[in-house]
């Protein structure tokens, strides 16, 4: 038991191999909060750029549609159903 404690508290020297079971591993590094903050900031800026780009695109598309409507003039209503060529005595049912 005493040997285990002595071996686990040993600090690796320059010549020690890390695969040596007697060499203690360094304590786990803390979570890289700075890296997480940088990544989140980059993601947030990219998302804002994409959102504003989409808003700008939608506004330009709306202006383009308005200009196209102005060039075409008044719109003509197209019939939604085909005219019937049935004789006047025939009855037609819609489905």
Beta strands, then each sheet from edge to edge (+ up, - down):
end
